[in-house]
Amino acid sequence: MAVSGTNRGLWLILAVLALLVGVLGSLQYRWTHEIGRAAAERRQADLQRAARRFAAALDRELARVAIAFFADLGPPPADREAFLIERLEAWQERENAGLVSGLLLATRDGRGRSVLAETRRGDDSFREIPWPEELRGLGEGLAEHGSEAAAGFPIRPGAVLEKPLGLVLPLFGASGERGAGPGRLRPSIDGLVVVQLDEGYLRDRLMPRLAESHFGPAATRPFVAAIVRRADRGVFYASEPDAVAGDKRSGDVELALPGRGRPAPPGRDLGEAPTPPAESPWLLVARHRAGSFEAAVAAVERRNLATGFFVLALLGATALVLVAQAQRAQRLARQQLEFVTGVTHELNTPLAAIRSAGQNLAAGIVTEPAQVRRYGDLIEKEGGRLTALVAQVLDFAGIESGSRVYAREPFSLAALVDEVLRDSRLVLEQSGIVLERKVAADLPELRGDAPALRRAIANLVANAAKFAAAGKWIGVRAEARPDGRAVLLRVEDRGPGIPREERERVFEPFYRGPAAERNHAPGSGLGLSLVRHVVRAHGGSVRVEAGEGGGASLVVELPAPAQSPS
């Protein structure tokens, strides 16, 4: 009852632990999801801030270009070319000198036609060139609007052209019309300046520097960024080769670049309507390095959940192992208790016989010589039984403590078998058991601890005699393997046999099979356990097989020393 109650307590503890593990798993799933969402929002905000800083930095660089070449309400048309060439030469002294490659000057001649002139770095004058196909609309717009007020002109100051790559800046002049305030003139557009930007410098030097400054070093940055054309999503710049590969041309953050039009200079009235933003031909696309934020967060959640559930599974497995160990300890304690009970019973039986025989002899009840000899044989038999039992217990104690050391001396297996059979013959004859011995004469000499192996063989014979009552036969056979590397010893009986599922368990300490328990067979459950330990200590093995005529066959295999060539 106490053991049953303890088992119920262990299973109750296991159930509580399982419930706690389930609750922890549920809470961990919720916490991991919430932490992942918070991390995603934080990373999204970080990426948005980095993208806005990148756009603002690029906007400032283009604004510096626009301010450097802005012509205000002067100089007069005759001096504009010299003014712009001077500004271009001054730009070459700046840090980002390679950003500007040249200037295009669009003006109207005396007949109202638009004329286009170009100057490059190092030139000292403008030269007239034909209108490129991409700029024909710009020239036509300049010719059609004439000296129209700046507020109505279709090209906004600071607009970015994609082909050719550049910034469009107006050349203002006074139309003579009065503005909103007294004494003010309404400005008009007399021409346009296109500040040509060097595409290679912008893509290969300026943008990488800005990306590293605002997104972090290329090797460690958590984000990748690219600049794509608004019209066809074509790539203008990518921070990494695969930033926009395949289906990655969209990102977690998309922002127009440069982001706003160029404002009019302070203190100048360019018309009653404010200058609207200029539409950028570019988009900044930024995303997490691993893909979208959802994919990155999902990956982190899966990793965290896997780690957490692994820990919980480890805790659960530990709990199961602890319960299993507790149950094993209970079984071992029960077996040890049964062992003590069995050993006590085994000790009491020969002791009771010895005491009874001694009392009869001492009291003079037995006086005839034949009876005295019979009582003497009984005392010797029970004393031998008592000695064998004590030896078994001592052997087991030595094995458990690890202090048992086996000798390595030459011995004859046939001689050991004959000694065991000679000592057991009287018991076997009294039980009516027929003994059949078949030991090969040419067995090789073995090396080992002969007394320990003798006790092991005696245990095998005693075990067979215990269960051979039905068959009344025991066979002991020994032979060498054909290759000469080992010797096989078989101890067989024709008893009830050993079920296949118990053939390994019979070698466990204190184990007694259901048949032994049911038939109240004497024994402590140590004999076969000691046999296996001794045989394995000599490098051999022992196993249970089905006997040829029914019953069980215990097979011991011991290695033979290598024979030196003669």
C-alpha positions in Angstrom: 0.0 0.0 0.0 2.8 2.4 0.8 4.5 1.7 -2.5 1.2 2.2 -4.4 0.7 5.5 -2.6 4.2 6.6 -3.5 3.6 5.7 -7.1 0.4 7.8 -7.1 2.3 10.7 -5.6 5.0 10.4 -8.3 2.4 10.4 -11.1 0.6 13.3 -9.5 3.9 15.3 -9.4 4.5 14.4 -13.0 1.0 15.5 -14.0 1.5 18.9 -12.2 4.9 19.3 -13.9 3.3 18.5 -17.3 0.6 21.1 -16.6 3.2 23.7 -15.6 5.3 23.0 -18.8 2.2 23.4 -20.9 1.3 26.8 -19.2 4.9 28.0 -19.6 4.8 27.0 -23.3 1.6 28.9 -23.8 3.0 32.0 -22.0 6.3 31.8 -23.9 4.5 31.6 -27.2 2.5 34.8 -26.3 5.5 36.6 -24.9 7.7 35.7 -27.9 5.0 37.0 -30.3 4.7 40.2 -28.4 8.4 40.7 -28.2 8.7 40.0 -31.9 6.0 42.5 -32.7 7.7 45.1 -30.5 11.0 44.4 -32.2 9.4 44.7 -35.6 7.9 48.1 -34.8 11.2 49.3 -33.4 13.2 48.2 -36.4 10.6 49.7 -38.7 10.9 53.0 -36.9 14.7 52.8 -37.1 14.6 52.1 -40.8 12.2 55.0 -41.4 14.5 57.3 -39.5 17.5 56.1 -41.4 15.7 56.5 -44.7 14.6 60.0 -43.9 18.1 61.0 -42.8 19.5 59.5 -46.1 16.9 61.5 -48.2 17.6 64.7 -46.2 21.4 64.3 -46.7 21.0 63.7 -50.4 18.6 66.7 -50.6 21.2 68.9 -48.8 23.9 67.9 -51.3 21.7 68.7 -54.3 20.6 71.9 -52.5 24.3 73.0 -52.3 24.6 72.5 -56.0 21.5 74.5 -56.7 22.5 77.4 -54.5 26.0 77.4 -56.0 24.6 78.0 -59.5 21.5 80.0 -58.7 21.6 83.3 -60.8 19.0 85.4 -58.8 17.6 88.4 -60.7 20.9 89.2 -62.3 23.4 89.4 -63.8 22.2 90.8 -67.1 21.8 88.4 -70.0 25.1 89.5 -71.6 27.1 88.5 -68.5 25.4 85.3 -67.6 27.7 82.9 -69.5 30.8 84.4 -67.8 29.0 84.3 -64.4 28.1 80.6 -64.8 31.6 79.6 -66.0 33.0 81.4 -62.9 30.6 79.5 -60.7 31.7 76.2 -62.4 35.3 76.9 -61.8 34.6 77.8 -58.2 32.8 74.5 -57.7 35.9 72.6 -58.7 37.5 73.7 -55.4 34.8 72.1 -53.3 34.8 68.7 -51.6 32.3 67.1 -54.0 33.8 68.7 -57.1 33.2 65.5 -59.2 29.5 65.7 -58.7 29.0 68.5 -61.4 30.3 67.6 -64.9 29.0 70.6 -66.8 26.3 73.2 -67.5 23.5 73.5 -70.1 22.2 77.1 -70.8 18.8 77.4 -72.4 17.8 81.0 -73.6 15.7 82.7 -76.2 17.2 84.5 -79.2 15.9 87.8 -80.7 13.3 85.9 -82.7 11.9 84.1 -79.7 13.5 80.7 -80.5 15.0 78.7 -77.7 18.8 78.2 -77.9 20.8 75.6 -76.0 24.5 76.0 -75.2 26.9 73.8 -73.2 30.1 74.1 -71.2 32.1 71.4 -69.5 34.7 71.4 -66.8 37.8 73.1 -68.0 36.0 75.0 -70.8 36.2 78.8 -70.8 33.1 79.5 -72.9 29.7 78.1 -73.9 29.1 76.5 -77.3 25.8 76.1 -79.0 24.6 72.5 -79.4 21.4 71.0 -80.9 18.6 70.2 -78.5 18.7 66.5 -77.3 15.6 64.5 -77.8 15.1 64.3 -74.0 15.2 68.1 -73.7 13.0 69.1 -76.6 10.0 69.6 -74.4 12.0 71.9 -72.1 13.0 74.0 -75.1 9.5 74.2 -76.5 8.1 75.2 -73.1 10.7 78.0 -72.8 9.8 79.3 -76.3 6.0 79.1 -75.8 5.9 80.9 -72.4 8.1 83.7 -73.4 8.5 86.1 -70.5 5.6 84.7 -68.5 5.7 85.0 -64.8 7.7 82.5 -62.9 4.6 81.2 -61.0 3.0 79.9 -64.2 6.1 78.3 -65.7 5.7 74.4 -66.0 9.3 73.6 -64.8 9.7 74.0 -61.1 13.0 75.4 -59.6 15.2 72.5 -58.5 13.5 69.8 -60.5 15.7 66.8 -61.1 16.0 65.6 -64.7 16.7 61.9 -65.3 18.0 62.3 -68.9 20.4 64.0 -68.9 20.9 63.7 -65.2 20.8 67.2 -63.7 19.1 70.0 -61.8 16.9 72.6 -63.5 17.4 76.2 -62.3 15.6 79.2 -63.7 17.2 82.4 -64.9 14.9 85.2 -63.6 14.3 88.6 -65.1 11.9 91.5 -64.3 8.9 91.7 -66.6 7.9 95.2 -65.5 4.6 94.1 -64.0 3.8 95.1 -60.5 3.7 92.5 -57.8 1.4 92.3 -54.8 3.4 94.9 -52.8 3.9 98.5 -53.7 7.0 99.2 -55.8 7.7 95.5 -56.5 8.2 93.9 -59.9 6.9 90.4 -60.8 9.9 88.2 -61.9 9.8 86.3 -65.1 11.7 83.3 -66.6 14.3 84.5 -69.1 16.1 81.1 -69.4 17.1 77.9 -67.7 20.3 76.4 -66.4 20.7 72.6 -66.3 23.4 71.7 -63.8 24.7 68.3 -65.2 25.4 65.7 -62.5 28.1 63.1 -63.0 26.1 59.8 -62.7 29.1 57.7 -61.9 30.2 60.0 -59.1 26.7 60.2 -57.7 26.2 56.4 -57.8 29.7 55.1 -56.9 30.9 57.7 -54.4 28.3 60.1 -53.0 25.5 57.6 -52.4 27.6 54.9 -50.8 29.1 57.4 -48.5 25.7 58.6 -47.5 24.4 55.0 -47.1 27.3 54.1 -44.8 26.8 57.3 -42.8 23.0 56.8 -42.2 22.5 53.0 -42.6 25.8 51.9 -41.0 28.9 50.1 -42.4 28.2 47.6 -45.2 29.5 44.6 -43.2 27.3 45.2 -40.1 24.3 47.2 -41.2 21.0 45.5 -40.5 19.4 47.1 -43.6 20.0 47.2 -47.3 18.9 50.1 -49.5 18.5 50.8 -53.2 17.5 53.8 -55.3 15.2 52.8 -58.2 13.6 54.8 -61.0 10.0 55.8 -60.4 9.0 55.1 -64.0 10.1 51.5 -64.4 11.6 50.4 -61.0 15.0 50.2 -62.7 18.0 50.2 -60.4 20.1 53.3 -60.2 22.0 52.4 -57.0 22.1 49.4 -54.6 24.0 49.2 -51.4 24.5 45.4 -52.0 24.4 43.4 -55.2 21.3 41.4 -54.2 19.5 44.4 -52.6 16.9 44.5 -55.5 17.5 41.1 -57.0 14.5 39.0 -58.1 11.4 40.1 -56.3 13.2 42.5 -53.9 12.4 45.7 -55.8 10.0 46.7 -53.1 10.9 47.3 -49.5 9.6 48.0 -46.0 10.1 51.7 -46.5 9.8 53.6 -49.8 10.6 57.3 -50.0 10.8 59.8 -52.9 14.2 61.4 -53.6 15.4 64.0 -53.3 12.1 64.6 -51.5 11.3 68.3 -52.2 11.7 71.1 -54.7 14.3 73.9 -54.3 12.8 76.9 -52.5 13.2 80.4 -53.7 16.0 82.4 -52.1 15.0 84.4 -49.0 13.6 87.8 -49.6 12.6 87.2 -53.2 9.0 87.2 -54.3 8.6 84.7 -57.2 4.9 85.1 -57.5 1.8 84.9 -55.5 1.6 81.1 -55.5 4.2 79.2 -53.5 6.6 76.8 -55.3 5.1 73.3 -55.2 7.3 70.3 -54.6 9.2 68.9 -57.6 8.4 65.3 -58.4 11.5 63.2 -58.1 12.4 60.5 -60.7 13.8 58.3 -57.9 12.5 56.2 -55.0 14.5 55.1 -52.0 13.7 51.4 -51.2 15.0 50.1 -47.9 14.3 46.7 -46.3 15.7 44.4 -43.6 18.7 42.4 -44.7 17.0 39.0 -44.3 13.9 40.2 -46.3 10.8 41.8 -45.2 10.3 42.7 -41.6 7.5 40.1 -41.3 9.9 37.4 -42.6 12.7 38.6 -40.3 10.4 38.8 -37.2 8.9 35.4 -38.1 12.4 33.9 -38.3 13.3 35.4 -34.9 10.1 34.1 -33.4 10.6 30.6 -34.7 14.2 30.6 -33.4 13.1 31.8 -30.0 10.2 29.4 -29.8 12.4 26.5 -30.9 14.9 27.4 -28.2 12.2 27.9 -25.6 10.4 24.7 -26.4 13.7 22.8 -26.5 14.3 24.0 -22.9 10.8 23.1 -21.9 11.2 19.7 -23.5 14.4 19.3 -21.7 12.7 20.1 -18.4 9.9 17.7 -19.2 12.4 15.0 -20.1 14.3 15.7 -16.9 11.1 15.3 -14.9 10.3 12.0 -16.7 13.9 10.7 -16.0 13.5 11.7 -12.4 10.2 9.9 -12.0 11.7 6.9 -13.8 14.7 6.9 -11.6 12.5 7.2 -8.5 10.4 4.3 -9.7 13.6 2.3 -10.4 14.9 3.2 -6.9 11.6 1.9 -5.5 11.9 -1.3 -7.5 15.5 -1.7 -6.4 14.6 -1.0 -2.8 11.8 -3.6 -3.1 14.2 -6.1 -4.7 16.7 -5.5 -2.0 14.1 -6.0 0.7 13.0 -9.2 -1.1 16.7 -10.2 -1.3 17.2 -9.7 2.4 14.0 -11.7 3.0 15.1 -14.4 0.6 18.6 -14.6 2.0 17.3 -14.8 5.5 15.0 -17.6 4.5 17.9 -19.4 2.6 20.1 -19.0 5.7 17.4 -20.2 8.1 16.8 -23.4 6.2 20.3 -24.9 6.4 20.8 -23.4 9.9 17.6 -25.1 11.1 18.7 -28.4 9.6 22.2 -28.1 11.2 20.8 -27.2 14.6 18.2 -30.0 14.5 20.9 -32.6 13.6 23.3 -31.2 16.2 20.7 -31.3 18.9 19.8 -34.9 18.1 23.4 -36.0 18.2 24.1 -34.0 21.4 21.1 -35.5 23.2 22.1 -39.0 22.3 18.9 -39.6 20.3 20.9 -40.9 17.4 23.4 -43.6 18.4 23.6 -46.1 15.5 26.6 -45.6 13.3 24.5 -45.5 10.1 22.3 -42.8 11.4 25.2 -40.8 12.7 26.8 -40.9 9.3 23.5 -39.8 7.7 23.3 -36.9 10.1 26.9 -36.0 9.4 26.2 -36.0 5.7 23.2 -33.7 6.3 25.3 -31.3 8.3 28.0 -31.2 5.6 25.4 -30.8 2.9 23.6 -27.9 4.6 26.9 -26.3 5.6 28.0 -26.4 2.0 24.8 -24.8 1.0 25.3 -22.1 3.6 28.8 -21.5 2.5 27.8 -21.1 -1.1 25.1 -18.7 -0.2 27.5 -16.6 1.9 30.0 -16.7 -1.0 27.3 -15.4 -3.4 26.5 -12.5 -1.1 30.2 -11.6 -0.7 30.7 -11.8 -4.5 27.8 -9.5 -5.0 29.0 -7.0 -2.4 32.5 -7.0 -4.1 30.9 -6.4 -7.5 28.7 -3.5 -6.3 31.7 -1.8 -4.5 34.0 -2.3 -7.5 36.7 -3.8 -5.4 36.5 -7.3 -6.9 39.7 -8.2 -8.8 40.0 -11.3 -10.9 43.2 -13.3 -11.3 44.6 -14.2 -14.8 46.1 -17.7 -14.5 45.9 -20.7 -16.8 43.2 -23.3 -16.0 41.4 -26.2 -17.6 37.7 -25.7 -18.2 37.1 -29.5 -18.3 38.6 -29.8 -14.8 36.4 -27.0 -13.5 33.3 -28.6 -15.0 34.2 -32.0 -13.4 34.7 -30.4 -10.0 31.3 -28.7 -10.1 29.5 -31.9 -11.3 31.2 -34.0 -8.6 30.1 -31.6 -5.9 26.5 -31.5 -7.3 26.1 -35.2 -8.0 24.6 -36.1 -4.6 22.0 -33.3 -4.8 21.1 -34.3 -8.4 20.8 -38.0 -7.5 18.5 -37.2 -4.5 16.3 -35.1 -6.8 16.2 -37.9 -9.4 17.8 -35.8 -12.1 19.8 -37.5 -14.8 23.1 -35.8 -15.6 24.6 -36.0 -19.1 28.2 -34.7 -19.5 29.8 -34.1 -22.9 33.0 -32.2 -22.7 35.5 -32.3 -25.6 38.9 -33.7 -24.8 40.8 -31.2 -26.9 39.6 -27.9 -25.2 42.3 -25.2 -25.3 43.7 -24.0 -22.0 42.1 -20.8 -20.8 43.3 -17.9 -18.6 41.3 -16.4 -15.8 40.1 -16.6 -12.2 39.4 -20.4 -11.8 37.5 -20.1 -8.4 35.3 -17.3 -9.7 34.5 -19.3 -12.9 33.9 -22.4 -10.8 31.2 -20.6 -8.7 29.7 -19.3 -12.0 29.4 -22.8 -13.4 28.0 -24.1 -10.1 25.3 -21.4 -10.3 24.4 -22.5 -13.8 24.1 -26.1 -12.7 22.1 -25.2 -9.6 19.8 -23.0 -11.6 19.2 -25.8 -14.1 18.6 -28.3 -11.2 16.0 -25.9 -9.7 13.9 -25.8 -12.8 14.6 -29.3 -14.2 12.2 -31.2 -12.0 9.7 -31.7 -14.8 12.3 -33.1 -17.3 14.5 -34.8 -14.7 17.5 -34.2 -17.0 20.5 -31.8 -17.2 23.1 -31.6 -19.9 26.5 -30.0 -19.7 28.5 -29.7 -22.9 31.7 -27.9 -23.7 33.4 -27.5 -27.1 35.7 -25.2 -28.9 34.6 -23.0 -31.8 35.7 -24.1 -35.2 38.1 -21.2 -35.5 39.6 -22.0 -32.0 39.1 -18.4 -30.7 36.6 -19.3 -28.0 35.1 -22.1 -26.0 31.4 -22.7 -25.6 29.9 -24.1 -22.4 26.2 -25.1 -22.5 24.1 -26.0 -19.4 20.7 -27.3 -20.6 17.5 -28.6 -18.9 14.1 -29.8 -20.0 12.1 -27.8 -17.6 9.5 -25.1 -18.4 12.0 -22.9 -20.2 12.4 -19.1 -20.1 10.0 -16.9 -22.2 11.8 -14.8 -24.9 10.8 -11.5 -23.2 12.6 -12.6 -20.0 15.8 -13.9 -21.4 17.7 -10.7 -20.8 16.0 -9.8 -17.5 17.0 -13.1 -15.8 20.6 -11.6 -15.6 19.4 -8.6 -13.6 20.3 -8.5 -9.9 17.4 -9.7 -7.6 15.2 -10.6 -10.6 12.9 -13.6 -10.2 10.6 -14.5 -13.0 6.8 -14.9 -12.6 7.2 -18.7 -12.7 9.7 -18.7 -9.8 7.4 -16.4 -7.8 4.4 -18.5 -8.6 6.1 -21.8 -7.7 7.9 -20.3 -4.6 11.2 -21.6 -6.0 14.0 -21.0 -3.6 16.7 -18.5 -4.5 17.8 -14.9 -4.1 17.9 -13.8 -7.7 21.7 -13.2 -7.7 23.0 -16.4 -9.3 22.7 -15.5 -13.0 23.6 -11.9 -12.3 26.9 -13.1 -10.8 27.5 -15.4 -13.8 27.2 -12.6 -16.3 29.5 -10.3 -14.3 32.2 -13.0 -14.0 32.0 -14.0 -17.6 32.1 -10.5 -18.9 35.0 -9.7 -16.6 36.9 -12.5 -18.5 36.0 -11.0 -21.9 33.2 -13.5 -22.6 29.4 -13.4 -22.9 26.4 -15.4 -21.6 23.0 -15.8 -23.2 19.8 -17.8 -23.0 18.6 -20.0 -25.8 15.8 -22.5 -26.2 16.9 -26.1 -25.4 16.8 -28.8 -28.0 14.4 -30.9 -26.1 12.5 -28.0 -24.5 13.5 -26.1 -21.5 16.4 -23.6 -21.5 20.0 -23.6 -22.6 22.4 -21.1 -21.0 25.4 -20.6 -23.2 28.7 -19.2 -21.9 31.3 -18.2 -24.4 34.9 -17.6 -23.1 37.8 -16.3 -25.3 40.7 -18.7 -25.8 44.3 -17.3 -25.9 45.9 -17.2 -29.3 48.0 -20.3 -29.9 51.6 -19.7 -30.9 52.7 -21.6 -34.0 54.6 -24.8 -33.3 
